[in-house]
């Protein structure tokens, strides 16, 4: 009993915000002081959400930190996201929050606020996006820090080598059943609408599907918390999970597919073709295709992200659409009835779910409000030869993002500048870094 009391005495509530990279930052508050969370007394510097991937505050290019005194913002907790933390001392909780300025307005830097502003555009039209996500990730052996490179969990190797491709392989699922059972238990404890779990191509690669939500913000919350649940479950078993888009050179990358439909105030699916020509679905596809190049930096936010976009891979390169065709950037799984929807197949698992959904819903909105033509449908018998393409180059994606009127409209000019300049610095750092490939390839020969 004393041990139980000691555990409960260590209980905490974690107030979490998302930075631009989808990393959760925040504070731990003793559970006895929980009322501070709901009274608006939890503050963080607003610059917390402008940190780059290394955790630097970018003040030299943004002027959002010490240049202006590094002011505080208020973490406004979203009570509906309150959930237990089964990996923490008994009684511990977590809650997601949106950063607000001290004047009460949502911070222009907050990814949740950005997504909410796009959802508000739909509300003004009497429409509600319905969203589901499918997250792929790799499970790694726990010695990745010592080795300096990833390797599959020992249960999936023979003499240190992967057993081979494992797509839908139930042996792979069975061999890691302890981990997957913990993951599912954590997901249930947090109220995540977890559905199917499958083994994917790569050794230790899995996909977890989340059920549709008639609330895009809740769907993004689910996705970002699933990433955390996957990592916490991995730690419990001495493993590591990663949403890095391409952790292995010779194995498949990890994607984050999004299924989206739209309902009106009578809960009717406005994308339903009702057995006829899917004109509105096609226009929505066109809106997505027309904005993909400008928004690629949101779907592929790091240098490593661009290693997914290779010819012959499952990550789409051509800006194409098709009915039921998994080789396209935008797929229509169903065109008739309440299940009529699009599947957006471009984003990597490393994407920030809030920014990703803001970009997707922005592209769909363009197609809803205009009569757009997506071009010829991709079929098994026909692939458009002249389809525009996504870039393989990080810096090119940065420049497209920085110059896009669509991005400015959806994310706001201030966030476009903040995100664009932060990623520009990251891209230049990547270009300047001499890699192991350089040493292995050029040093012995030149």
BADO-229245 format. One record per residue (C-alpha): x, y, z; residue in three letters. Coordinates in pm, whole numbers, padded with zeros to 5 digits, always signed. Example, Ala and Ser with C-alpha at 12.3 -4.5 7.8 and 13.67 -1.06 7.14 Angstrom:
+01230-00450+00780ALA/+01367-00106+00714SER/
// end
This chain:
+00000+00000+00000UNK/+00287+00236+00081UNK/+00433+00173-00263UNK/+00098+00254-00425UNK/+00076+00577-00228UNK/+00429+00667-00331UNK/+00344+00605-00695UNK/+00032+00816-00677UNK/+00235+01088-00503UNK/+00452+01112-00813UNK/+00157+01150-01047UNK/+00171+01442-01287UNK/-00017+01612-01563UNK/+00179+01693-01875UNK/+00074+01997-02077UNK/+00186+01938-02437UNK/+00215+02165-02739UNK/+00338+02080-03088UNK/+00630+02264-03242UNK/+00668+02305-03618UNK/+00837+01965-03648UNK/+00557+01785-03467UNK/+00774+01735-03159UNK/+00581+01759-02834UNK/+00709+02015-02588UNK/+00562+02131-02263UNK/+00568+02108-01884UNK/+00506+01852-01612UNK/+00280+01979-01336UNK/+00223+01790-01008UNK/-00125+01642-01019UNK/-00204+01826-00696UNK/-00156+02154-00886UNK/-00374+02049-01181UNK/-00599+02352-01141UNK/-00315+02564-01285UNK/-00363+02382-01615UNK/-00727+02482-01646UNK/-00687+02836-01517UNK/-00444+02938-01791UNK/-00151+02965-01554UNK/+00081+02737-01755UNK/+00307+02944-01975UNK/+00593+02881-02216UNK/+00794+03116-02436UNK/+00611+03154-02767UNK/+00946+03087-02937UNK/+00908+02723-02825UNK/+00707+02668-03141UNK/+00969+02821-03371UNK/+01246+02580-03269UNK/+01423+02405-03555UNK/+01490+02033-03570UNK/+01802+02076-03354UNK/+01609+02272-03090UNK/+01761+02613-03171UNK/+01530+02911-03152UNK/+01622+03069-03488UNK/+01615+03421-03346UNK/+01878+03532-03596UNK/+01636+03472-03884UNK/+01296+03505-03719UNK/+01338+03777-03458UNK/+01086+03594-03241UNK/+01300+03518-02937UNK/+01552+03739-02755UNK/+01518+04012-03016UNK/+01177+04091-02866UNK/+01252+03967-02513UNK/+01142+03606-02566UNK/+00788+03670-02437UNK/+00564+03411-02280UNK/+00248+03269-02423UNK/-00033+03087-02246UNK/-00087+02714-02297UNK/-00464+02681-02336UNK/-00540+02318-02258UNK/-00800+02133-02466UNK/-00999+01939-02206UNK/-01128+01689-02459UNK/-00768+01565-02512UNK/-00716+01485-02144UNK/-00597+01124-02120UNK/-00424+00885-01886UNK/-00055+00809-01931UNK/-00028+00434-01869UNK/+00354+00442-01887UNK/+00381+00701-01608UNK/+00316+00685-01231UNK/-00041+00587-01150UNK/-00283+00876-01181UNK/-00071+01066-01435UNK/-00243+01247-01722UNK/-00160+01444-02031UNK/-00342+01715-02221UNK/-00277+01885-02552UNK/-00277+02262-02559UNK/-00280+02548-02807UNK/-00040+02836-02756UNK/-00208+03175-02714UNK/-00058+03520-02695UNK/-00106+03698-02364UNK/-00381+03906-02527UNK/-00582+03583-02569UNK/-00539+03535-02944UNK/-00405+03203-03079UNK/-00036+03222-03170UNK/+00028+03237-03543UNK/+00302+02976-03480UNK/+00076+02713-03326UNK/+00011+02415-03560UNK/-00319+02332-03386UNK/-00436+02689-03434UNK/-00339+02681-03801UNK/-00542+02365-03861UNK/-00835+02506-03664UNK/-00838+02815-03885UNK/-00870+02598-04196UNK/-01148+02393-04037UNK/-01328+02721-03962UNK/-01341+02791-04337UNK/-01532+02467-04382UNK/-01765+02555-04095UNK/-01845+02885-04265UNK/-01968+02679-04563UNK/-02172+02445-04345UNK/-01923+02163-04404UNK/-01721+01929-04184UNK/-01414+01732-04295UNK/-01407+01367-04189UNK/-01053+01238-04148UNK/-00871+00910-04087UNK/-00496+00853-04083UNK/-00276+00552-04148UNK/+00063+00578-03981UNK/+00363+00367-04080UNK/+00670+00344-03858UNK/+00971+00123-03798UNK/+01049-00065-03481UNK/+01424-00083-03417UNK/+01660-00276-03193UNK/+01735-00088-02875UNK/+02110-00056-02939UNK/+02067+00208-03212UNK/+02248+00474-03008UNK/+02556+00257-02956UNK/+02562+00131-03316UNK/+02491+00470-03468UNK/+02267+00307-03728UNK/+01925+00140-03710UNK/+01874-00234-03717UNK/+01560-00450-03691UNK/+01448-00602-03360UNK/+01640-00925-03298UNK/+01319-01130-03327UNK/+01302-01036-03696UNK/+01660-01122-03788UNK/+01872-01430-03851UNK/+02241-01390-03768UNK/+02183-01018-03759UNK/+02026-01000-04105UNK/+01658-00924-04171UNK/+01441-01226-04246UNK/+01320-01056-04567UNK/+01014-00863-04675UNK/+00730-00895-04427UNK/+00426-00738-04599UNK/+00113-00863-04418UNK/+00331-01136-04265UNK/+00155-01265-03955UNK/+00479-01423-03831UNK/+00625-01072-03799UNK/+00316-00964-03607UNK/+00333-01270-03382UNK/+00704-01231-03311UNK/+00646-00877-03187UNK/+00309-00945-03028UNK/+00428-00832-02683UNK/+00514-00489-02820UNK/+00198-00459-03029UNK/-00016-00565-02734UNK/+00140-00290-02523UNK/+00090-00038-02802UNK/-00277-00126-02832UNK/-00326-00116-02455UNK/-00169+00230-02438UNK/-00382+00346-02732UNK/-00701+00225-02561UNK/-00600+00391-02235UNK/-00566+00719-02422UNK/-00894+00683-02608UNK/-00732+00660-02951UNK/-00962+00508-03218UNK/-00708+00241-03310UNK/-00819-00002-03579UNK/-00616-00245-03791UNK/-00247-00314-03740UNK/-00043-00466-04022UNK/+00314-00561-04096UNK/+00452-00351-04381UNK/+00734-00419-04630UNK/+01042-00330-04430UNK/+01186-00536-04143UNK/+01017-00410-03828UNK/+00786-00178-04022UNK/+00423-00161-03910UNK/+00113+00039-03994UNK/-00158+00136-03746UNK/-00485+00270-03881UNK/-00702+00514-03690UNK/-01075+00532-03747UNK/-01247+00825-03919UNK/-01325+01133-03711UNK/-01576+01404-03810UNK/-01327+01645-03654UNK/-00997+01718-03829UNK/-00834+01861-03517UNK/-00920+01547-03317UNK/-00783+01331-03601UNK/-00453+01521-03591UNK/-00444+01491-03211UNK/-00498+01116-03244UNK/-00214+01087-03494UNK/+00042+01282-03294UNK/-00046+01087-02981UNK/-00020+00756-03169UNK/+00339+00849-03252UNK/+00403+00902-02881UNK/+00226+00580-02784UNK/+00437+00384-03036UNK/+00755+00525-02884UNK/+00650+00474-02522UNK/+00552+00113-02593UNK/+00889+00058-02761UNK/+01075+00186-02455UNK/+00877-00054-02239UNK/+01024-00341-02443UNK/+01380-00210-02482UNK/+01319-00110-02844UNK/+01295+00213-03042UNK/+01022+00330-03279UNK/+01089+00586-03548UNK/+00876+00790-03785UNK/+01186+00887-03982UNK/+01070+00874-04345UNK/+01360+00657-04473UNK/+01566+00495-04198UNK/+01711+00228-04429UNK/+01864+00269-04773UNK/+01744-00067-04901UNK/+01398-00083-04746UNK/+01068+00098-04795UNK/+01007+00440-04648UNK/+00728+00514-04404UNK/+00424+00712-04515UNK/+00131+00880-04346UNK/-00176+00833-04565UNK/-00487+01041-04509UNK/-00846+00949-04598UNK/-01078+01246-04620UNK/-01444+01306-04697UNK/-01672+01602-04628UNK/-02020+01609-04477UNK/-02281+01884-04470UNK/-02506+01989-04181UNK/-02737+01694-04256UNK/-02437+01456-04232UNK/-02457+01385-04604UNK/-02130+01310-04781UNK/-02094+01592-05035UNK/-01837+01388-05230UNK/-02086+01109-05298UNK/-02116+01062-05675UNK/-02442+00867-05621UNK/-02359+00620-05894UNK/-02276+00886-06152UNK/-01977+01087-06262UNK/-01763+01179-05958UNK/-01733+01541-06070UNK/-01686+01693-05726UNK/-01441+01421-05622UNK/-01239+01488-05935UNK/-01237+01863-05869UNK/-01116+01799-05513UNK/-00841+01574-05655UNK/-00746+01856-05890UNK/-00724+02103-05602UNK/-00490+01869-05419UNK/-00276+01803-05726UNK/-00249+02174-05806UNK/-00118+02253-05457UNK/+00107+01950-05396UNK/+00425+02105-05529UNK/+00377+02421-05323UNK/+00297+02221-05008UNK/+00546+01937-05053UNK/+00764+02086-04779UNK/+00481+02020-04533UNK/+00445+01658-04647UNK/+00822+01605-04665UNK/+00975+01840-04406UNK/+01335+01713-04383UNK/+01627+01624-04606UNK/+01574+01255-04529UNK/+01211+01287-04641UNK/+01316+01320-05004UNK/+01478+00978-05006UNK/+01123+00834-05024UNK/+01049+00999-05360UNK/+01231+00760-05588UNK/+01109+00607-05918UNK/+00962+00263-05864UNK/+00896+00321-05495UNK/+00556+00322-05327UNK/+00589+00693-05252UNK/+00421+00879-05539UNK/+00638+01099-05757UNK/+00394+01188-06037UNK/+00104+01423-05966UNK/-00166+01179-06075UNK/-00502+01055-05954UNK/-00699+00736-06002UNK/-00995+00530-05890UNK/-00860+00266-05654UNK/-00504+00305-05795UNK/-00236+00292-05523UNK/+00034+00421-05755UNK/-00118+00770-05762UNK/-00061+01071-05541UNK/-00435+01110-05484UNK/-00649+00798-05488UNK/-01027+00763-05481UNK/-01096+00440-05287UNK/-01474+00483-05318UNK/-01682+00725-05522UNK/-02037+00631-05421UNK/-02224+00638-05093UNK/-02118+00752-04745UNK/-01770+00603-04799UNK/-01687+00829-05095UNK/-01353+00990-05018UNK/-01003+01069-05132UNK/-00681+00911-05007UNK/-00382+01143-04996UNK/-00069+00928-05033UNK/+00218+01177-05039UNK/+00305+01262-04678UNK/+00579+01081-04493UNK/+00542+00952-04139UNK/+00767+01240-04033UNK/+00508+01505-04124UNK/+00352+01724-03855UNK/-00011+01598-03852UNK/-00160+01944-03792UNK/+00028+02115-04073UNK/-00026+01816-04302UNK/-00404+01825-04258UNK/-00410+02204-04297UNK/-00239+02167-04636UNK/-00463+01879-04747UNK/-00785+02051-04643UNK/-00665+02370-04808UNK/-00616+02187-05138UNK/-00953+02014-05107UNK/-01118+02349-05038UNK/-00973+02485-05361UNK/-01139+02198-05546UNK/-01469+02246-05364UNK/-01493+02614-05446UNK/-01386+02583-05808UNK/-01464+02351-06098UNK/-01120+02200-06158UNK/-00996+01931-06394UNK/-00743+01682-06257UNK/-00647+01560-06603UNK/-00658+01206-06732UNK/-00718+00929-06482UNK/-00430+00691-06413UNK/-00533+00330-06472UNK/-00347-00002-06500UNK/-00364+00051-06878UNK/-00278+00421-06887UNK/-00028+00634-06698UNK/-00002+00998-06813UNK/+00344+01046-06961UNK/+00361+01421-06904UNK/+00228+01447-06548UNK/+00400+01710-06332UNK/+00627+01567-06067UNK/+00718+01621-05708UNK/+01077+01722-05646UNK/+01351+01496-05513UNK/+01533+01800-05377UNK/+01481+01949-05032UNK/+01595+02299-05128UNK/+01365+02310-05432UNK/+01069+02223-05209UNK/+01172+02501-04970UNK/+01180+02759-05249UNK/+00842+02650-05385UNK/+00692+02680-05037UNK/+00841+03024-04977UNK/+00704+03161-05303UNK/+00355+03010-05290UNK/+00039+03221-05277UNK/-00152+02908-05170UNK/+00077+02857-04871UNK/+00043+03221-04770UNK/-00335+03190-04783UNK/-00360+02868-04580UNK/-00077+02916-04330UNK/-00051+03293-04320UNK/+00238+03501-04449UNK/+00411+03517-04109UNK/+00412+03139-04071UNK/+00517+03092-04432UNK/+00820+03311-04360UNK/+00897+03140-04028UNK/+00867+02784-04158UNK/+01028+02859-04492UNK/+01332+03034-04351UNK/+01380+02771-04082UNK/+01373+02492-04341UNK/+01597+02694-04575UNK/+01863+02700-04302UNK/+01819+02325-04250UNK/+01848+02254-04624UNK/+02168+02459-04654UNK/+02317+02283-04352UNK/+02243+01948-04519UNK/+02404+02058-04845UNK/+02717+02177-04666UNK/+02765+01861-04462UNK/+03019+01614-04599UNK/+02859+01272-04552UNK/+02979+00916-04508UNK/+02878+00860-04872UNK/+03129+01127-04977UNK/+03405+00963-04779UNK/+03331+00609-04898UNK/+03282+00703-05261UNK/+03515+00992-05339UNK/+03796+00994-05085UNK/+03951+00663-05203UNK/+03922+00760-05571UNK/+03993+01131-05600UNK/
// end
